[in-house]
């Protein structure tokens, strides 16, 4: 594996116009195509690229992954569009195919920990994805052992109802066929790492994952694994199908091209969650309060 230590990064003034935007090939100088470890100027890891590491697991899981098509308008900068007012205090961005699996920590409108709807409603499929998640976790442990150990320490302090067994992950995001705008991830563990795997169907160009502040990109192919600091700015270049269509927010209906990314991480606040029955009681109490006030 090649190791590269970066010497500098672009200025805030140069970065600012890129935030929330879809990137182009002009936004990077170095394209990773083989096993590579990238270190920031201070020596901390930015990313580790391991081509083909989860090819077997992701191929087996592909029929399930390809059918995950939850839509959301709540991805903000990652959607590649600006938020617009949706009435009252709510804003929304464009609709994209992005589904969260596993567990989520409390939010202002949901003051309890919970399993996501996919995890609750699709138990057999969720269980069938575990071998892939274990394979991703093994790559994490092998290639970034210090970050893995830090994240595992947090997961061990977390009630097992909320942790994917035999992994340091609480939460998984599955994105289907859209280029993310430049963003940083929120709510995941600072001292941990995000683990991203990609499945590809059909022929398309682009979709390269780019860290524009460091002008580094990875051309992720089917079964590749990227271990990354998701608190750094990152996004994708636009995807163009072999038929000439832009691959955006849904698989191409003409040539069948599809890019699925699986992002595994640990939600920082999950360590404060009680058992699932206790959190379900909090949910019931909140529903009762809202109902009584209506």
Secondary structure, DSSP 4 states (H G I P E B T S, - for coil): -EEEE------HHHHHTTBTSPB-GGG-SEEE-SSEEEE-TTS-EEEEEETTTTHHHHHHHHHHHHT---EES--GGGGTS--EE-STT-EE---EEEEEEEEE--BTTB-S-EE-HHHHH-HHHHHHTHHHHHHHHHHHHHH-HHHHHHHHHHHHTS-GGGS-TTSS-SEEEEEES-PPPBB---SB-TTS-EEEEEEEES-EEE--EEETTTTEEE---TT-EEEE-TTS-BEEB-EEETTS-EE-SS--TTT--EEEEEEEE-BGGGGG---HHHHHHHHHHHHHHHHHH-
